[in-house]
Amino acid sequence: MKVEFAPLNIPLARRLQTASVFQWVFSFLLLAQCCCGIFMVFLFGNYWFISAFYALWLYLDWETPQTGGRRSQWVRNWTVWRYFKEYFPIHLIKTSDLDPSKNYLFGFHPHGVLVAGAFGNFCTEHTGFKKLFPGLTPYLHILPFWFRCPFFRDYIMCAGMVSSSKKSVSHVLSNERGGNVAVIVIGGAEEALDAHPENITLNILKRKGFIKVALKHGAQLVPVFSFGENELFNQVANPKGSLLRVWQEKLQNIMGFAMPLFHGRGIFQYSFGLMPYRKPINTVVGNPIAVKQNPNPTLDEIDQLHKIYLQELQELFDKNKEKYGIPEHMSLTLT
């Protein structure tokens, strides 16, 4: 295979963009494991008291990821995230004003491999969320598993990430003053296995828990589609029923998260590696769907609202796909 190396005269700004994305990929794939390793080194070394004090802190702070987290505007405003945004680049597009006196549940689609659009738009302040939606505070809900990792959990909470447990989502949406946005990647880890370029398969037909929680709290539903999310990496072919897909699904059931076999470009060359390609990500926030609060919704009410949500999502995709590089003949595949 011929390796295409990056030229030596690349501007410093682009080098910094690459460095920022490299640290993000490292954080996503390996930082949690490194933090657990550091905890164990301290525990069985001369600095055991650091792990002991942290274990006490972890016990006292265990519920924080389920009660709104502990965000840091300083971390969210780090300059490294501006370079991260500019690497792709990432753009956040508003289609409708949102009333800050209400709470919202953003359904984010698609998952992609590493959910770069969700992180860039809702965990940093560099794509203009506050300017586009004044008075609203986004919370990105991720697997509870990550909040069991020492040190790492504190870092991701600083960015505005919280647990995806029912308790956590309910806490965000129960703010009486309004202004909270629960961002949920609806397709979950399973959808990452379908994140192939020029393919948009959404795992949503049986996902109705987010509809139920929106009804219980009267939160407005807002479909969000991130165009370009599936174009960032190539993935080894894994059609349903294949041996690879069977093993991936088994591992997902055991560990709780998917393991797509993906590759992109490298740091100093463009032919292989784990860095995402420089492809634009355009995250379009759709129109809000009015939801009347119902503490005990029936299955029919959940199904009816789910159907409305799917229609709004389809309309959002169809209305914007050509504008953001999706061929006219290409359509959503809902599973």
C-alpha positions in Angstrom: 0.0 0.0 0.0 1.4 3.4 -1.0 1.7 5.8 2.0 0.8 9.4 1.3 2.7 11.6 3.7 1.7 15.0 4.9 3.8 17.9 3.4 6.3 19.6 5.7 5.1 23.1 5.1 1.6 22.7 6.6 0.6 25.9 8.5 0.9 25.8 12.3 -2.8 26.2 12.7 -3.5 23.0 11.0 -0.8 21.2 13.0 -2.5 22.5 16.2 -5.9 21.2 14.9 -4.4 17.8 14.3 -2.9 17.8 17.8 -6.2 18.7 19.4 -8.0 15.9 17.6 -5.3 13.5 18.5 -5.6 14.2 22.2 -9.4 13.8 21.9 -9.1 10.4 20.1 -6.6 9.4 22.8 -9.0 10.5 25.5 -11.9 8.7 24.0 -10.0 5.4 23.4 -7.4 5.1 26.1 -7.6 7.9 28.8 -10.0 6.0 31.0 -7.8 2.9 31.0 -4.7 5.1 31.8 -6.6 6.7 34.7 -7.5 3.3 36.1 -3.9 2.3 35.8 -2.6 5.4 37.6 -5.1 4.8 40.4 -3.7 1.2 40.8 -0.1 2.4 40.7 -0.8 4.9 43.5 -2.8 2.3 45.4 0.1 -0.3 45.5 2.9 2.2 45.6 4.3 4.8 48.0 1.4 7.2 47.3 -1.3 4.8 48.3 -2.9 7.5 50.3 -3.8 9.4 47.1 -5.9 6.5 45.9 -7.4 6.1 49.4 -8.5 9.7 49.6 -9.8 9.5 46.1 -11.8 6.3 46.9 -13.4 8.2 49.7 -14.2 11.1 47.4 -15.6 8.6 44.8 -17.9 7.2 47.5 -19.2 10.6 48.5 -19.5 11.8 44.9 -21.0 8.7 43.4 -24.4 10.2 42.6 -23.1 13.4 41.0 -23.2 12.1 37.4 -26.9 11.3 37.9 -27.7 14.7 39.4 -26.5 17.2 36.8 -22.8 16.5 36.9 -20.2 19.2 37.7 -19.4 21.2 34.6 -16.6 23.7 34.3 -16.9 26.6 31.9 -13.1 26.9 32.0 -12.7 23.4 30.6 -15.5 23.9 28.0 -13.8 27.1 26.8 -10.3 25.6 26.4 -8.6 26.8 23.2 -7.9 23.2 22.3 -11.6 22.8 21.6 -11.5 25.6 19.1 -8.8 23.9 17.2 -10.8 20.6 17.5 -13.8 22.3 15.9 -11.8 23.8 13.1 -10.2 20.5 12.2 -13.3 19.1 10.5 -14.8 21.8 10.8 -17.9 21.4 13.0 -20.9 23.7 12.5 -24.1 24.0 14.6 -27.2 25.1 12.6 -30.4 26.3 14.2 -33.8 26.0 12.4 -36.1 27.3 15.1 -35.9 29.4 18.3 -36.3 27.5 21.5 -38.0 29.0 24.5 -35.6 29.0 27.5 -38.5 28.6 30.0 -39.0 25.0 28.8 -36.9 21.8 29.0 -35.9 19.9 25.9 -34.8 16.4 24.9 -32.5 16.5 21.9 -32.4 13.2 20.0 -29.0 13.1 18.3 -28.5 11.1 15.1 -26.4 9.3 13.9 -24.0 7.9 16.5 -21.1 7.6 14.1 -17.9 5.9 15.4 -16.8 8.4 18.0 -19.7 10.9 18.2 -17.5 13.8 17.3 -20.5 16.2 16.5 -22.2 15.6 19.8 -19.0 16.3 21.7 -18.0 19.4 19.7 -21.4 21.0 19.8 -22.6 20.2 23.3 -19.4 19.7 25.4 -17.5 22.8 24.3 -18.4 26.4 23.8 -16.8 26.9 20.4 -19.6 26.1 18.0 -21.9 28.8 19.4 -24.6 26.9 21.3 -25.0 29.7 23.9 -25.4 32.3 21.1 -27.8 30.2 19.1 -29.9 29.1 22.1 -29.5 31.7 24.8 -30.8 30.5 28.2 -30.3 26.8 27.5 -27.8 24.5 29.1 -26.9 21.2 27.3 -26.1 17.9 29.1 -24.7 15.1 26.9 -25.8 11.7 28.4 -23.3 8.9 28.0 -23.0 5.3 29.3 -22.9 5.1 33.1 -19.9 2.8 32.8 -17.5 5.7 32.2 -18.3 7.4 35.5 -16.9 4.4 37.4 -13.4 5.2 36.1 -11.3 7.2 38.7 -10.1 10.6 37.6 -11.6 10.2 34.1 -15.1 10.7 35.5 -14.2 14.1 36.9 -12.7 15.2 33.6 -15.7 14.3 31.4 -18.1 15.8 33.9 -16.2 19.1 33.5 -17.2 19.0 29.8 -20.9 18.7 30.7 -21.3 14.9 30.3 -23.7 13.1 32.6 -25.0 9.6 33.0 -27.6 8.2 30.5 -29.5 6.5 33.4 -33.2 7.2 33.7 -32.5 9.0 37.0 -30.0 11.3 35.3 -32.2 12.2 32.4 -35.2 12.7 34.7 -33.1 15.0 36.9 -32.1 17.2 33.9 -35.7 17.4 32.6 -37.3 18.1 35.9 -35.9 21.6 36.3 -39.0 23.7 37.1 -37.4 26.9 35.7 -36.7 25.2 32.4 -33.6 25.9 30.3 -32.1 22.4 30.4 -31.4 20.3 27.4 -30.9 16.5 27.7 -28.9 15.4 24.6 -29.3 11.6 24.0 -27.6 9.7 21.2 -30.7 7.6 20.4 -29.1 4.9 18.4 -26.6 4.1 21.2 -23.5 2.0 20.9 -25.2 -0.5 18.6 -25.6 2.1 15.9 -21.8 2.6 15.8 -21.5 -0.7 14.1 -23.4 0.7 11.1 -21.4 3.9 10.9 -20.0 3.4 7.3 -19.4 6.2 4.8 -22.3 6.8 2.4 -24.6 4.8 4.7 -27.1 6.2 7.2 -28.7 3.5 9.2 -30.5 4.6 12.4 -31.3 2.2 15.2 -34.5 3.8 16.4 -37.7 1.8 15.6 -37.6 0.0 18.9 -36.0 2.9 20.9 -39.0 4.5 22.8 -37.6 5.1 26.2 -36.7 8.6 25.4 -40.3 9.2 24.2 -41.6 8.0 27.5 -39.3 10.1 29.7 -40.2 13.2 27.5 -43.9 12.6 28.1 -43.4 12.1 31.9 -41.7 15.4 32.2 -43.4 17.4 29.4 -40.1 18.0 27.8 -40.2 19.2 24.2 -38.7 16.7 21.7 -36.1 18.1 19.2 -34.6 15.9 16.5 -31.0 16.7 15.7 -29.2 15.3 12.7 -25.4 15.5 12.3 -24.5 15.4 8.6 -21.0 14.0 8.0 -20.8 12.0 11.2 -20.5 8.7 9.3 -17.9 10.0 6.9 -15.1 10.5 9.5 -13.8 6.9 9.5 -13.8 3.8 7.3 -15.0 0.6 9.0 -14.3 -3.0 8.2 -17.4 -4.5 6.4 -19.6 -6.1 9.0 -23.1 -6.8 7.5 -25.6 -8.3 9.9 -25.2 -12.0 10.2 -21.5 -12.0 9.4 -19.1 -13.6 11.8 -17.5 -10.3 12.6 -20.9 -8.7 13.4 -21.9 -11.6 15.6 -18.8 -11.3 17.7 -19.2 -7.5 17.9 -22.7 -7.9 19.1 -21.7 -10.5 21.7 -18.9 -8.3 23.0 -21.4 -5.4 23.2 -23.8 -7.4 25.2 -21.0 -8.4 27.6 -19.3 -5.0 27.9 -22.1 -2.6 27.3 -20.4 -0.7 24.4 -19.7 -1.5 20.8 -16.2 -2.1 19.3 -16.3 -1.1 15.6 -13.1 -2.0 13.7 -12.4 1.4 12.1 -9.5 3.3 10.6 -8.9 6.7 9.3 -5.7 8.7 8.6 -2.5 9.2 10.6 -0.9 12.2 12.2 1.9 12.6 9.6 0.4 10.7 6.7 -3.1 10.3 5.2 -3.2 6.6 4.4 -4.0 4.8 7.7 -4.4 5.4 11.4 -7.0 6.2 14.0 -7.4 9.9 13.3 -10.7 11.0 11.7 -10.7 12.3 8.2 -11.1 16.1 7.7 -14.7 16.0 6.7 -17.2 18.7 7.6 -19.8 18.0 10.3 -23.0 20.0 10.0 -25.2 19.4 13.0 -28.8 20.7 12.3 -31.1 21.2 15.3 -34.7 20.7 14.1 -38.0 22.1 15.2 -39.4 21.3 18.7 -42.2 18.9 19.0 -44.8 20.0 21.6 -45.2 17.4 24.4 -48.0 17.6 27.0 -46.8 16.2 30.3 -48.3 12.9 31.2 -46.8 11.1 34.3 -48.3 7.8 33.2 -48.3 7.6 29.4 -49.9 4.5 27.8 -48.2 2.4 25.1 -50.5 3.9 22.5 -49.5 7.5 23.5 -45.8 6.6 23.4 -46.2 4.9 20.0 -48.1 7.9 18.6 -45.5 10.4 19.8 -42.7 8.1 18.5 -44.3 8.1 15.1 -44.5 12.0 15.1 -40.8 12.1 16.1 -39.8 9.8 13.2 -41.8 12.0 10.8 -40.0 15.1 12.0 -36.6 13.4 11.8 -37.3 12.2 8.3 -38.4 15.7 7.2 -35.3 17.3 8.8 -33.0 14.9 6.9 -34.8 15.3 3.6 -34.9 19.1 3.8 -31.2 19.4 4.5 -29.4 16.5 2.9 -28.5 18.0 -0.4 -27.4 21.2 1.3 -24.8 19.2 3.3 -23.5 16.8 0.7 -25.9 13.9 0.8 -27.1 12.8 -2.7 -30.8 13.3 -3.5 -31.3 9.6 -4.0 -29.9 8.7 -0.6 -32.4 8.0 2.2 -32.5 7.0 5.8 -32.6 3.4 6.8 -34.5 2.9 10.0 -34.1 -0.3 12.0 
